Amino acid sequence: MIPDEKYMQRAIELAKLGVGSVSPNPQVGCVIVHNNKIIGEGWHQKFGEPHAEIHALNSVTNKRLLKESTLYVTLEPCSHFGKTPPCAHALINHGIKQVVIGITDPNPLVSGKGMKLLNDAGIDVITDILKIECTDLNKRYITYINQKRPYVILKWAQTNDGFIAPDKNELSEIEFEKHKQISATTVQKITHMWRTQEDAFMVGTNTALVDNPKLNVRHWQGRNPKRVVLDLNNRLPKSLNLFDGTQPTFVFVYEEHQTESTHNITYIPISSTKNLVPQILTELYKHHIQSLVIEGGTQILQTFIDSNIWDEAIIIEAPHQLTKGIKAPTLVGKNNDSLLIENNIITRINHQ
């Protein structure tokens, strides 16, 4: 691996430390190198707080070395005043000799402007180092900026004979509870880890009624995601866990059923089921939701699949059978990778 790529790879590793804490900002990592030695590192740690470049600059003990140093950053340094001052100005003020950038920032407030500021100040700028990896790092942010919607992840567990859940109408309550949990215990912990990393999780009306999910983090440490539920006819009882007010929750209802929002419960009107998915995603974009995981059931998952608006799917297949029940959704995509955990196969599929 050539030096530029080696140091950019380190910057990517640092950027990943900010997962789940910086949205709707991007994940950014930064490394400062002097004479082939790393003298400073930083990453964007929390939304509203200093960016990766500032943390890296502050970590350098001997600031005089900065004028002879190269700074590696996964995303173009910002050039505008937001929650924090422009990072490009800080790099100029410290006299950084060279800046190596993974990808250009797609945000119109920044795109190309940060690099121009650096160039105009006489700083040598190199771009597109590990471009594919840096793009993948911020695929949620890029989708949010370019498509003005959250990055959509479909997720479900199914048996190896293709069922997502038993049919409650065909089983006793005891039997239903026995069979409704499909994935293994360790996989459940992993899915709760995922919950800390994404902005919001969504379920449909039937899943809310039958499973009464909490959509919180119980088997891992980290932030609880925002919750989204489809309740078009406003028929879900307010005694459900989704309405306990412990997490910000967005409820989509028909306009005629619009209800006054309360603490942590926001009702969002929908005009009709025509173009339902674009309506949902547009509203969540307005609420700064950068990523959305659709957790079920089959109907809401299939609605997103049929709309052709989704980015990746995570399918957990368990090694047992139900023989009858609720069939899992069907989709076509590109198998990205698979992982075996406790005899459960976790497959990630990218939308083609």
One Martini backbone bead per residue (centre of mass of N, CA, C, O) as a GRO file, in nm:
protein
  352
    1MET     BB    1   0.094   0.038   0.025
    2ILE     BB    2   0.072   0.349  -0.023
    3PRO     BB    3   0.101   0.617   0.176
    4ASP     BB    4  -0.168   0.762   0.116
    5GLU     BB    5  -0.343   0.508   0.170
    6LYS     BB    6  -0.251   0.444   0.455
    7TYR     BB    7  -0.349   0.715   0.587
    8MET     BB    8  -0.643   0.698   0.486
    9GLN     BB    9  -0.715   0.437   0.630
   10ARG     BB   10  -0.681   0.557   0.910
   11ALA     BB   11  -0.899   0.775   0.875
   12ILE     BB   12  -1.132   0.576   0.842
   13GLU     BB   13  -1.107   0.436   1.116
   14LEU     BB   14  -1.166   0.696   1.275
   15ALA     BB   15  -1.444   0.771   1.156
   16LYS     BB   16  -1.598   0.512   1.273
   17LEU     BB   17  -1.611   0.624   1.573
   18GLY     BB   18  -1.873   0.818   1.490
   19VAL     BB   19  -2.088   0.622   1.495
   20GLY     BB   20  -2.404   0.746   1.601
   21SER     BB   21  -2.301   1.079   1.663
   22VAL     BB   22  -2.314   1.282   1.380
   23SER     BB   23  -2.582   1.299   1.292
   24PRO     BB   24  -2.612   1.465   0.984
   25ASN     BB   25  -2.329   1.426   0.970
   26PRO     BB   26  -2.035   1.319   0.880
   27GLN     BB   27  -1.784   1.092   0.862
   28VAL     BB   28  -1.459   1.186   1.004
   29GLY     BB   29  -1.109   1.161   0.925
   30CYS     BB   30  -0.771   1.238   1.067
   31VAL     BB   31  -0.427   1.290   0.945
   32ILE     BB   32  -0.093   1.373   1.055
   33VAL     BB   33   0.215   1.418   0.860
   34HIS     BB   34   0.575   1.380   0.946
   35ASN     BB   35   0.811   1.220   0.804
   36ASN     BB   36   0.633   0.945   0.810
   37LYS     BB   37   0.476   1.060   1.075
   38ILE     BB   38   0.244   1.049   1.313
   39ILE     BB   39   0.123   1.361   1.492
   40GLY     BB   40  -0.198   1.337   1.418
   41GLU     BB   41  -0.544   1.291   1.542
   42GLY     BB   42  -0.895   1.260   1.419
   43TRP     BB   43  -1.256   1.295   1.490
   44HIS     BB   44  -1.586   1.299   1.453
   45GLN     BB   45  -1.780   1.273   1.754
   46LYS     BB   46  -2.006   1.518   1.747
   47PHE     BB   47  -2.269   1.688   1.701
   48GLY     BB   48  -2.154   2.031   1.715
   49GLU     BB   49  -1.864   1.959   1.715
   50PRO     BB   50  -1.566   1.927   1.640
   51HIS     BB   51  -1.381   1.843   1.388
   52ALA     BB   52  -1.137   1.639   1.279
   53GLU     BB   53  -0.919   1.856   1.216
   54ILE     BB   54  -0.920   1.990   1.497
   55HIS     BB   55  -0.839   1.744   1.662
   56ALA     BB   56  -0.572   1.697   1.512
   57LEU     BB   57  -0.438   1.970   1.563
   58ASN     BB   58  -0.461   1.953   1.882
   59SER     BB   59  -0.273   1.682   1.900
   60VAL     BB   60  -0.034   1.851   1.835
   61THR     BB   61   0.250   1.936   2.002
   62ASN     BB   62   0.421   2.051   1.749
   63LYS     BB   63   0.318   2.316   1.558
   64ARG     BB   64   0.571   2.369   1.370
   65LEU     BB   65   0.527   2.106   1.188
   66LEU     BB   66   0.279   2.186   1.007
   67LYS     BB   67   0.444   2.337   0.770
   68GLU     BB   68   0.562   2.015   0.704
   69SER     BB   69   0.271   1.889   0.655
   70THR     BB   70   0.031   1.624   0.610
   71LEU     BB   71  -0.319   1.611   0.544
   72TYR     BB   72  -0.565   1.364   0.620
   73VAL     BB   73  -0.898   1.339   0.464
   74THR     BB   74  -1.208   1.193   0.385
   75LEU     BB   75  -1.319   1.499   0.365
   76GLU     BB   76  -1.384   1.789   0.270
   77PRO     BB   77  -1.325   2.078   0.393
   78CYS     BB   78  -1.485   2.315   0.535
   79SER     BB   79  -1.618   2.668   0.429
   80HIS     BB   80  -1.832   2.713   0.661
   81PHE     BB   81  -2.066   2.837   0.881
   82GLY     BB   82  -2.193   2.661   1.154
   83LYS     BB   83  -2.146   2.509   1.439
   84THR     BB   84  -1.866   2.565   1.310
   85PRO     BB   85  -1.590   2.657   1.190
   86PRO     BB   86  -1.385   2.653   0.932
   87CYS     BB   87  -1.144   2.423   0.848
   88ALA     BB   88  -0.987   2.560   0.620
   89HIS     BB   89  -0.890   2.800   0.793
   90ALA     BB   90  -0.723   2.635   0.996
   91LEU     BB   91  -0.519   2.521   0.791
   92ILE     BB   92  -0.414   2.793   0.698
   93ASN     BB   93  -0.329   2.911   0.979
   94HIS     BB   94  -0.118   2.655   1.020
   95GLY     BB   95   0.037   2.592   0.740
   96ILE     BB   96  -0.031   2.368   0.568
   97LYS     BB   97   0.116   2.209   0.297
   98GLN     BB   98  -0.080   1.945   0.273
   99VAL     BB   99  -0.384   1.801   0.116
  100VAL     BB  100  -0.563   1.492   0.160
  101ILE     BB  101  -0.848   1.365  -0.021
  102GLY     BB  102  -1.099   1.151  -0.063
  103ILE     BB  103  -1.366   1.344  -0.090
  104THR     BB  104  -1.606   1.531  -0.200
  105ASP     BB  105  -1.842   1.742  -0.094
  106PRO     BB  106  -2.190   1.739  -0.173
  107ASN     BB  107  -2.232   1.993  -0.035
  108PRO     BB  108  -2.301   2.304  -0.162
  109LEU     BB  109  -2.150   2.464   0.074
  110VAL     BB  110  -1.866   2.303  -0.012
  111SER     BB  111  -1.830   2.207  -0.293
  112GLY     BB  112  -1.495   2.299  -0.377
  113LYS     BB  113  -1.448   2.537  -0.168
  114GLY     BB  114  -1.235   2.417   0.017
  115MET     BB  115  -1.019   2.368  -0.203
  116LYS     BB  116  -0.997   2.661  -0.300
  117LEU     BB  117  -0.895   2.785  -0.041
  118LEU     BB  118  -0.636   2.617  -0.032
  119ASN     BB  119  -0.520   2.691  -0.309
  120ASP     BB  120  -0.521   3.006  -0.266
  121ALA     BB  121  -0.308   2.954  -0.013
  122GLY     BB  122  -0.088   2.733  -0.134
  123ILE     BB  123  -0.210   2.453  -0.109
  124ASP     BB  124  -0.166   2.126  -0.157
  125VAL     BB  125  -0.401   1.926  -0.353
  126ILE     BB  126  -0.541   1.599  -0.300
  127THR     BB  127  -0.755   1.359  -0.462
  128ASP     BB  128  -0.910   1.049  -0.455
  129ILE     BB  129  -0.836   0.879  -0.196
  130LEU     BB  130  -1.006   0.617  -0.151
  131LYS     BB  131  -1.293   0.673  -0.280
  132ILE     BB  132  -1.467   0.422  -0.233
  133GLU     BB  133  -1.431   0.404   0.078
  134CYS     BB  134  -1.529   0.699   0.140
  135THR     BB  135  -1.809   0.663   0.019
  136ASP     BB  136  -1.905   0.426   0.196
  137LEU     BB  137  -1.876   0.568   0.469
  138ASN     BB  138  -2.095   0.810   0.337
  139LYS     BB  139  -2.372   0.696   0.213
  140ARG     BB  140  -2.580   0.839   0.388
  141TYR     BB  141  -2.499   1.134   0.343
  142ILE     BB  142  -2.509   1.131   0.031
  143THR     BB  143  -2.807   1.058   0.008
  144TYR     BB  144  -2.919   1.293   0.176
  145ILE     BB  145  -2.805   1.519  -0.013
  146ASN     BB  146  -2.874   1.416  -0.313
  147GLN     BB  147  -3.186   1.282  -0.245
  148LYS     BB  148  -3.347   1.383  -0.001
  149ARG     BB  149  -3.296   1.121   0.191
  150PRO     BB  150  -3.284   0.844   0.340
  151TYR     BB  151  -3.114   0.572   0.413
  152VAL     BB  152  -3.222   0.243   0.310
  153ILE     BB  153  -3.298  -0.034   0.531
  154LEU     BB  154  -3.353  -0.369   0.509
  155LYS     BB  155  -3.501  -0.589   0.772
  156TRP     BB  156  -3.475  -0.951   0.836
  157ALA     BB  157  -3.611  -1.256   0.958
  158GLN     BB  158  -3.566  -1.606   0.856
  159THR     BB  159  -3.636  -1.895   0.750
  160ASN     BB  160  -3.529  -2.159   0.538
  161ASP     BB  161  -3.853  -2.152   0.426
  162GLY     BB  162  -3.949  -1.830   0.413
  163PHE     BB  163  -4.022  -1.715   0.709
  164ILE     BB  164  -4.093  -1.432   0.929
  165ALA     BB  165  -4.361  -1.561   1.067
  166PRO     BB  166  -4.603  -1.650   1.248
  167ASP     BB  167  -4.943  -1.720   1.278
  168LYS     BB  168  -5.148  -1.604   1.520
  169ASN     BB  169  -5.424  -1.745   1.420
  170GLU     BB  170  -5.279  -2.055   1.440
  171LEU     BB  171  -5.192  -1.992   1.742
  172SER     BB  172  -5.109  -1.994   2.036
  173GLU     BB  173  -4.968  -1.779   2.250
  174ILE     BB  174  -4.739  -1.968   2.335
  175GLU     BB  175  -4.649  -2.059   2.049
  176PHE     BB  176  -4.595  -1.781   1.935
  177GLU     BB  177  -4.369  -1.697   2.136
  178LYS     BB  178  -4.183  -1.937   2.065
  179HIS     BB  179  -4.163  -1.862   1.731
  180LYS     BB  180  -4.104  -1.544   1.677
  181GLN     BB  181  -3.807  -1.602   1.743
  182ILE     BB  182  -3.553  -1.653   1.506
  183SER     BB  183  -3.300  -1.548   1.607
  184ALA     BB  184  -3.020  -1.546   1.765
  185THR     BB  185  -2.882  -1.415   2.044
  186THR     BB  186  -2.629  -1.284   1.917
  187VAL     BB  187  -2.785  -1.144   1.688
  188GLN     BB  188  -2.952  -0.961   1.868
  189LYS     BB  189  -2.711  -0.798   1.969
  190ILE     BB  190  -2.625  -0.693   1.692
  191THR     BB  191  -2.892  -0.543   1.626
  192HIS     BB  192  -2.855  -0.344   1.866
  193MET     BB  193  -2.601  -0.220   1.761
  194TRP     BB  194  -2.731  -0.109   1.502
  195ARG     BB  195  -2.926   0.086   1.648
  196THR     BB  196  -2.689   0.287   1.734
  197GLN     BB  197  -2.615   0.362   1.409
  198GLU     BB  198  -2.905   0.457   1.354
  199ASP     BB  199  -3.162   0.686   1.337
  200ALA     BB  200  -3.406   0.483   1.230
  201PHE     BB  201  -3.708   0.287   1.304
  202MET     BB  202  -3.948   0.077   1.123
  203VAL     BB  203  -4.305   0.009   1.140
  204GLY     BB  204  -4.595  -0.139   1.111
  205THR     BB  205  -4.905  -0.193   1.223
  206ASN     BB  206  -4.901  -0.502   1.274
  207THR     BB  207  -4.634  -0.513   1.431
  208ALA     BB  208  -4.725  -0.327   1.657
  209LEU     BB  209  -4.961  -0.512   1.753
  210VAL     BB  210  -4.821  -0.799   1.779
  211ASP     BB  211  -4.521  -0.716   1.910
  212ASN     BB  212  -4.473  -0.459   2.071
  213PRO     BB  213  -4.235  -0.272   2.021
  214LYS     BB  214  -3.950  -0.064   2.125
  215LEU     BB  215  -3.692   0.017   1.961
  216ASN     BB  216  -3.445  -0.039   2.143
  217VAL     BB  217  -3.161  -0.058   2.369
  218ARG     BB  218  -3.076  -0.369   2.555
  219HIS     BB  219  -2.806  -0.543   2.423
  220TRP     BB  220  -2.667  -0.253   2.435
  221GLN     BB  221  -2.456   0.026   2.400
  222GLY     BB  222  -2.639   0.330   2.346
  223ARG     BB  223  -2.831   0.480   2.138
  224ASN     BB  224  -3.145   0.556   2.063
  225PRO     BB  225  -3.360   0.546   1.829
  226LYS     BB  226  -3.576   0.644   1.623
  227ARG     BB  227  -3.929   0.625   1.567
  228VAL     BB  228  -4.139   0.446   1.323
  229VAL     BB  229  -4.495   0.461   1.230
  230LEU     BB  230  -4.767   0.302   1.072
  231ASP     BB  231  -5.103   0.483   1.121
  232LEU     BB  232  -5.333   0.577   0.915
  233ASN     BB  233  -5.608   0.511   1.112
  234ASN     BB  234  -5.557   0.546   1.414
  235ARG     BB  235  -5.551   0.230   1.580
  236LEU     BB  236  -5.340   0.250   1.786
  237PRO     BB  237  -5.268   0.193   2.094
  238LYS     BB  238  -5.133   0.402   2.353
  239SER     BB  239  -5.008   0.140   2.518
  240LEU     BB  240  -4.782   0.116   2.352
  241ASN     BB  241  -4.442   0.136   2.343
  242LEU     BB  242  -4.424   0.358   2.113
  243PHE     BB  243  -4.598   0.565   2.330
  244ASP     BB  244  -4.397   0.625   2.594
  245GLY     BB  245  -4.185   0.879   2.535
  246THR     BB  246  -3.865   0.779   2.535
  247GLN     BB  247  -3.879   0.840   2.221
  248PRO     BB  248  -3.858   0.957   1.927
  249THR     BB  249  -4.177   0.968   1.742
  250PHE     BB  250  -4.315   0.873   1.424
  251VAL     BB  251  -4.652   0.929   1.293
  252PHE     BB  252  -4.837   0.795   1.030
  253VAL     BB  253  -5.123   0.968   0.891
  254TYR     BB  254  -5.404   1.056   0.794
  255GLU     BB  255  -5.533   1.364   0.769
  256GLU     BB  256  -5.815   1.287   0.914
  257HIS     BB  257  -5.616   1.171   1.174
  258GLN     BB  258  -5.500   1.402   1.292
  259THR     BB  259  -5.275   1.455   1.567
  260GLU     BB  260  -5.163   1.575   1.845
  261SER     BB  261  -4.871   1.644   1.958
  262THR     BB  262  -4.630   1.517   2.183
  263HIS     BB  263  -4.408   1.398   2.379
  264ASN     BB  264  -4.209   1.244   2.136
  265ILE     BB  265  -4.480   1.277   1.951
  266THR     BB  266  -4.513   1.270   1.592
  267TYR     BB  267  -4.752   1.378   1.366
  268ILE     BB  268  -4.789   1.269   1.016
  269PRO     BB  269  -4.933   1.355   0.729
  270ILE     BB  270  -5.121   1.171   0.479
  271SER     BB  271  -5.289   1.179   0.180
  272SER     BB  272  -5.191   0.890   0.060
  273THR     BB  273  -5.085   0.579  -0.083
  274LYS     BB  274  -4.975   0.742  -0.290
  275ASN     BB  275  -4.655   0.768  -0.268
  276LEU     BB  276  -4.570   0.675   0.023
  277VAL     BB  277  -4.260   0.659   0.039
  278PRO     BB  278  -4.186   0.950  -0.047
  279GLN     BB  279  -4.341   1.084   0.184
  280ILE     BB  280  -4.183   0.964   0.418
  281LEU     BB  281  -3.892   1.052   0.332
  282THR     BB  282  -3.941   1.355   0.317
  283GLU     BB  283  -4.019   1.394   0.615
  284LEU     BB  284  -3.757   1.274   0.740
  285TYR     BB  285  -3.569   1.476   0.612
  286LYS     BB  286  -3.689   1.724   0.763
  287HIS     BB  287  -3.590   1.559   1.042
  288HIS     BB  288  -3.287   1.459   0.994
  289ILE     BB  289  -3.294   1.172   0.858
  290GLN     BB  290  -3.031   0.963   0.735
  291SER     BB  291  -3.146   0.682   0.855
  292LEU     BB  292  -3.345   0.379   0.759
  293VAL     BB  293  -3.508   0.106   0.923
  294ILE     BB  294  -3.684  -0.175   0.808
  295GLU     BB  295  -3.848  -0.419   1.033
  296GLY     BB  296  -4.160  -0.420   0.971
  297GLY     BB  297  -4.328  -0.603   0.794
  298THR     BB  298  -4.390  -0.738   0.495
  299GLN     BB  299  -4.561  -0.504   0.382
  300ILE     BB  300  -4.360  -0.265   0.422
  301LEU     BB  301  -4.122  -0.396   0.281
  302GLN     BB  302  -4.266  -0.443   0.002
  303THR     BB  303  -4.328  -0.146  -0.050
  304PHE     BB  304  -4.032  -0.061  -0.082
  305ILE     BB  305  -3.955  -0.260  -0.302
  306ASP     BB  306  -4.177  -0.170  -0.512
  307SER     BB  307  -4.067   0.133  -0.519
  308ASN     BB  308  -3.743   0.125  -0.549
  309ILE     BB  309  -3.668   0.245  -0.238
  310TRP     BB  310  -3.348   0.129  -0.177
  311ASP     BB  311  -3.010   0.023  -0.064
  312GLU     BB  312  -3.037  -0.212   0.161
  313ALA     BB  313  -3.008  -0.555   0.284
  314ILE     BB  314  -3.089  -0.751   0.585
  315ILE     BB  315  -3.053  -1.107   0.614
  316ILE     BB  316  -3.181  -1.349   0.844
  317GLU     BB  317  -3.095  -1.697   0.862
  318ALA     BB  318  -3.251  -1.971   1.000
  319PRO     BB  319  -3.221  -2.333   1.098
  320HIS     BB  320  -3.548  -2.329   1.051
  321GLN     BB  321  -3.900  -2.425   1.058
  322LEU     BB  322  -4.261  -2.355   0.991
  323THR     BB  323  -4.429  -2.425   0.703
  324LYS     BB  324  -4.599  -2.179   0.829
  325GLY     BB  325  -4.708  -1.834   0.752
  326ILE     BB  326  -4.515  -1.552   0.701
  327LYS     BB  327  -4.384  -1.433   0.433
  328ALA     BB  328  -4.119  -1.329   0.291
  329PRO     BB  329  -3.974  -1.120   0.117
  330THR     BB  330  -3.898  -1.001  -0.219
  331LEU     BB  331  -3.575  -0.969  -0.388
  332VAL     BB  332  -3.341  -0.778  -0.592
  333GLY     BB  333  -2.980  -0.820  -0.580
  334LYS     BB  334  -2.652  -0.766  -0.450
  335ASN     BB  335  -2.435  -0.970  -0.310
  336ASN     BB  336  -2.198  -0.873  -0.078
  337ASP     BB  337  -2.236  -1.041   0.205
  338SER     BB  338  -2.149  -1.305   0.448
  339LEU     BB  339  -2.253  -1.434   0.781
  340LEU     BB  340  -2.165  -1.661   1.047
  341ILE     BB  341  -2.398  -1.699   1.334
  342GLU     BB  342  -2.518  -1.939   1.506
  343ASN     BB  343  -2.634  -2.057   1.222
  344ASN     BB  344  -2.657  -1.771   1.110
  345ILE     BB  345  -2.735  -1.594   0.814
  346ILE     BB  346  -2.581  -1.290   0.709
  347THR     BB  347  -2.716  -1.081   0.456
  348ARG     BB  348  -2.593  -0.845   0.217
  349ILE     BB  349  -2.783  -0.622   0.006
  350ASN     BB  350  -2.757  -0.451  -0.290
  351HIS     BB  351  -2.878  -0.215  -0.480
  352GLN     BB  352  -2.884  -0.204  -0.835
   0.00000   0.00000   0.00000
